[in-house]
Amino acid sequence: MDNVIFSSWNSKIVDNRKGKTSKASKLVDIAFPKPPEEEKPLALIGWNGLVVMDPDADIISLTMNYLKEARKLSCGECSVCRIGIDRLLDIFGKMAEGDGSGKDLSEVQQIIRGVSVNSKCNFGRSVLFPVLDAIKYYRSDFLALIKGEKKLEAKEYSYAVTAPCMEACPASLDIPGYIELIRNSRFEESLNLIREKCILPGVVGRVCPHPCEDACVRQDIDEPLSIRLLKRAVADYDLQEGGSPLTGSVEEKEKKVAIIGSGPAGLAAAYNLRLMGYKVTIFETLPRAGGMATVGIPDYRLPKDILNHEIDLIKRMGVEIKLNTKVEKLNLKDLQKRGYQAVFLAIGAHVGTKIGAEGEDKGYEGFVDGVEFLRDLNLGKKVKPQKKVVVVGGGNTALDCARSCVRIGFDDVGIIYRRSRAEMPASDEEIEEAEKEGVKFNYLMTPVKILEKDGKVTGVECIKMRLGVHDESGRRRPIPIKGSEFTMDTVMVLPAIGQRPDLPAMIGKDKVEVTDWGTIKADPVRFKTNIEGVFAGGDCVTGPAILIEAMDMGNKVARSIDYYLWGEVLKREISFEGVNTREQKEQGFIAEKAAEKVDLLDVDKRSEGFAEVESGYGVSEAMREAQRCLRCYRLMVWEKAG
Amino acid sequence: MVNIIIDGRKIKAKEGSTILENAEELNIEIPTLCHHKELSPFSACRLCTVEVKTNGKWKMTTSCDTAVDQGMEIRTDSDKVREGRRLSAQLLYYKYPTTAVVRDIARKLGVEVSEDAKAESHDCILCGLCVRACREIVDAGALTFQDRGLGRDIDEPSIEFDPKLCIGCGSCAYVCPTGYVKMESFENKRIIWDKVFKMAACKVCGRYFAPQEQLEYIGKKTGVPLDKLYTCVNCR
């Protein structure tokens, strides 16, 4: 940003005020948070510093508003943070009323240092530091206030809150917030808070690969919080208590929205639009609702009753789901004629990507697309166990295929992956469990030819690979080793290296613009396609992504459709992109405490069927685990241009 | 056992024991307001702060909830520790200037306590002792902290009482350090958190000795027939 007058962000002082340039740098090359598109901030104060863009910004009011928001975010559990912020507000309030004295600023400093070293959580330890910057670098303003030479003006402020885990979560769930409620045994409220952004808590609590945990600050001390299991505990508790309905009153609107696809993206959009009062119909090709959550994830990871319960709650809000509705019969113009003012394409990515092996398109018996295999299985098709199966791929779909085959009773289940274990996109837990279940992993090879006899698969010819330099995905590129071909006997091959949306079947004659990768083109803020009134999101836009990512796009599309139906345009929200939310100056000492563990189903029992492998936390385990949260809330407040 | 050093004294400490427990055994006085040895630590009052050496640097932590570790070095009486405790006490005193237990501890930790005001109120200082006693000892869970998450705007956190779950045992009143939790006893009734409990009379001596709901709760938890429970301890 070139118009910065002053910045202390990340402890780097930039001071472009007149006569103050001697020691400080003139340029800001640090990423600090970007307030929403339409709000031109005059100044911002956040956990990591103070940034002033306009000479007219009122730093005192900004600081006081920051403290007011901080007070709301203080959990109140430890006295120093809660009372300390109160005391600071009291001191500044007195100054503003003309009752201040010269000593006040040193008391402010003393309190801030005391709160920062002695607070229970990372919020208290980090939140007050920028106030020190304000009174240090804008001291003359505060002194003028004390002397009565300056009056505070009424300005407008906005605030934003994040945390390292929230930044990592595609849906920016208020993770410290719902954990705090668990810790205080307020499971019901915790569930409500989760549901604000995650309408499938029991599902996500089971299948999410939890990027939040990878960002958890606690791992620097011992191990990350088991955030996923905490979310699951809240959903499980609710189900045990009889299952609460979704809350929120619906103010009916006349307008109708059509959603194509009942996967996580479609469901999330449907729920949010319904909550806003729109009449929502979901059109689903398959005989069951849930999209990939129902046909892509096997029961041992996600029992169907959990998903069905959560879908049922959405239906009870008044969302209509039309199953077995082939979308090729629906034409977008037709939908519009039937009164749907907006259409959301959330058709997912249900077609397997080609693996590039000779014979893969010949329709040999025993060569089945991995996603199709899982879909059939999940829709109740009986699969006869075979002697051997080879799954091609290293993602969660490949693992789901392999682990399902173990449960069906295949004698020999193997995975071949072209890179090494370190590059495998599947989560570590999945890989470990598959290994325990006897799945054989063959790394650094790829199939080049499907071998057959009389139209039936008899084996696969592979070539060995080595790893070259890093490619654009950040992983080392696999390179075939010439002359290293060999054959592997098998009666079944399940390719599972990626998926794309089934566009021709779903969009009919209307030309929705697509990308080179075969996904639907939609803009990243408003999710609009090239056709007026038609939005797209979820896997059909991103390609196969994690469930919560698709679900969150559903949330965002709902907002964008709402804006659209009001004739307004949704603007970019606040962005913390590139901002380091993990670091903080004062760490304190935190004793090691390992995460609560859960039981897993005995490996011997897993081949007997599709029983859920992982158990969840009970109430007391969840409350104990929640105690480990360091509550790394990061607050930011900015003054808006008047 | 692990070897630790507290204020320069080398001692052997039980694995998993807290700094506070070890300090108490050495007769090192550490002030606390929210601690009770029968309850899980809460580290809310921030008065039991000590310093622990980690990676060559001294860092503050609360002694009530920090377990000792092999080779841990602890200072309980450094300038920084004293200043940290004093600030915690000063803030508590600022918030609850007329609550006796707060005034006493503030005075002890070097805060100037005005004698103009009297120790006349019984404020809830959110130490959480009642909440923990109700959950951990009684297992009733009638008391919970009212909390905030993002976007929830409670000015003051407070303690919520669920009359449906309360059995009238009075544990909360017993552990409350300020007298905020009041229990009033009359011959045949007891009032606690504004809920009125009927007292049960002993079948033998006729003395009112416990709330009926508490006896029913004990019966349910232990399987002892209610009939037996309606005899007071003296007459059993």
Chai-1 contact restraints between the chains, C-beta under 6 A:
chainA,res_idxA,chainB,res_idxB,connection_type,confidence,min_distance_angstrom,max_distance_angstrom,comment,restraint_id
A,K72,B,D153,contact,1.0,0.0,6.0,A-B,restraint_1
A,G76,B,P157,contact,1.0,0.0,6.0,A-B,restraint_2
A,E77,B,A44,contact,1.0,0.0,6.0,A-B,restraint_3
A,C78,B,A44,contact,1.0,0.0,6.0,A-B,restraint_4
A,C78,B,R46,contact,1.0,0.0,6.0,A-B,restraint_5
A,S79,B,C45,contact,1.0,0.0,6.0,A-B,restraint_6
A,S79,B,R46,contact,1.0,0.0,6.0,A-B,restraint_7
A,S79,B,L92,contact,1.0,0.0,6.0,A-B,restraint_8
A,V80,B,R46,contact,1.0,0.0,6.0,A-B,restraint_9
A,V80,B,S88,contact,1.0,0.0,6.0,A-B,restraint_10
A,V80,B,L91,contact,1.0,0.0,6.0,A-B,restraint_11
A,I83,B,L91,contact,1.0,0.0,6.0,A-B,restraint_12
A,I83,B,K95,contact,1.0,0.0,6.0,A-B,restraint_13
A,G84,B,L91,contact,1.0,0.0,6.0,A-B,restraint_14
A,R87,B,Y94,contact,1.0,0.0,6.0,A-B,restraint_15
A,G114,B,L87,contact,1.0,0.0,6.0,A-B,restraint_16
A,V117,B,M60,contact,1.0,0.0,6.0,A-B,restraint_17
A,N118,B,R46,contact,1.0,0.0,6.0,A-B,restraint_18
A,N118,B,T49,contact,1.0,0.0,6.0,A-B,restraint_19
A,N118,B,M60,contact,1.0,0.0,6.0,A-B,restraint_20
A,N118,B,G84,contact,1.0,0.0,6.0,A-B,restraint_21
A,K120,B,S43,contact,1.0,0.0,6.0,A-B,restraint_22
A,V161,B,L150,contact,1.0,0.0,6.0,A-B,restraint_23
A,D174,B,G149,contact,1.0,0.0,6.0,A-B,restraint_24
A,D174,B,L150,contact,1.0,0.0,6.0,A-B,restraint_25
A,G177,B,G149,contact,1.0,0.0,6.0,A-B,restraint_26
A,G177,B,L150,contact,1.0,0.0,6.0,A-B,restraint_27
A,E180,B,D147,contact,1.0,0.0,6.0,A-B,restraint_28
A,E180,B,G149,contact,1.0,0.0,6.0,A-B,restraint_29
A,L181,B,D147,contact,1.0,0.0,6.0,A-B,restraint_30
A,L181,B,G149,contact,1.0,0.0,6.0,A-B,restraint_31
A,N184,B,T144,contact,1.0,0.0,6.0,A-B,restraint_32
A,N184,B,F145,contact,1.0,0.0,6.0,A-B,restraint_33
A,N184,B,D147,contact,1.0,0.0,6.0,A-B,restraint_34
A,S185,B,T144,contact,1.0,0.0,6.0,A-B,restraint_35
A,L193,B,G149,contact,1.0,0.0,6.0,A-B,restraint_36
A,G588,B,K59,contact,1.0,0.0,6.0,A-B,restraint_37
A,G588,B,M60,contact,1.0,0.0,6.0,A-B,restraint_38
A,F589,B,V52,contact,1.0,0.0,6.0,A-B,restraint_39
A,F589,B,T54,contact,1.0,0.0,6.0,A-B,restraint_40
A,F589,B,K59,contact,1.0,0.0,6.0,A-B,restraint_41
A,F589,B,T61,contact,1.0,0.0,6.0,A-B,restraint_42
A,A591,B,T66,contact,1.0,0.0,6.0,A-B,restraint_43
A,A591,B,A67,contact,1.0,0.0,6.0,A-B,restraint_44
